[in-house]
Amino acid sequence: MKNLEFRLESYFCMYLQGMKIVIFSGAGMSAESGVSTFRDSGGLWEKYSIEEVATPQAWKRNPSLVQTFYNERRKQILEVEPNAGHRVIAEMEDFFEQVVVITQNIDDLHERAGSTAVMHLHGNIRMAKSSGPNSEKAYYPIEGWELKMEDRCPDGYPLRPHVVWFGEEVPMLERAQEEIENCDKLIVVGSSLQVYPAAGLIHCAPREAEKVIIDPNVHELMVPGDFISINKGAGEGLALWLSKYREGENEE
Ligand code: APR
């Protein structure tokens, strides 16, 4: 009997060690750092028009307006710090074999909190890319907050922010889907789930995976039936989930 118990225990430990958790984050993840969300009241899309600053047509029509909009976002991101929620996610790397963060956010707060596997679905505002053909060929780090119209890629095209605009393809989509398809736990945090194709990814988790959504306005969202809802902000909700998980782990 002891032997069986031992074998079960080692099997359980192996299983835990092999566990993969995917965090799918949106603008609400960075709200507690002081970064505006897009669609809450007072959010960015109340102050700016998507058509004027976040589409390829906007860049064609008025590139310096687009550049200024993203320069302001970059400046703000450089001034803020990761929050408690980002830190809890980074801490999860101590408890799970694999923690993959798939974020819609263009800020680098997950990385600055210490997460080591972060995939940016909608790009990274601290990087630039060519506005000419082959724009996904190379990304260039931006020194400081300002990308200027005279900054050029080696082929002579102006550099644009490395962000995915409305109407553009999401190059990381397939890789993100693969990560979610073989996760054991999926935690969605701080996204209104209104922007596709990104939002569709949350349906790709295996049936048996634990699925959780953390959002202080969770009742306003279209949440699939197999998700557990935590109606809290990112910092509090993530800490609560991790402490419950750890309590369960100690009881085993
Ligand atoms: N903690 C967690 N969630 C929060 C918090 C908080 N403190 N505060 C607000 N939220 C939630 C809101 O309730 C909302 O559901 O964050 C969500 C933010 O939703 P959106 O503003 O729509 O942001 P997101 O879903 O990330 O937008 C997707 O839209 O404009 C594009 O490219 C942009 O990546 C972005 C995409």
Boltz pocket constraint, residues with backbone or C-beta under 6 A from the ligand:
constraints:
  - pocket:
      binder: B
      contacts: [[A, 25], [A, 26], [A, 27], [A, 28], [A, 29], [A, 31], [A, 32], [A, 37], [A, 38], [A, 39], [A, 40], [A, 43], [A, 104], [A, 105], [A, 122], [A, 164], [A, 189], [A, 190], [A, 191], [A, 192], [A, 193], [A, 194], [A, 195], [A, 214], [A, 215], [A, 216], [A, 217], [A, 218], [A, 221], [A, 232], [A, 233], [A, 234], [A, 235]]
      max_distance: 6.0
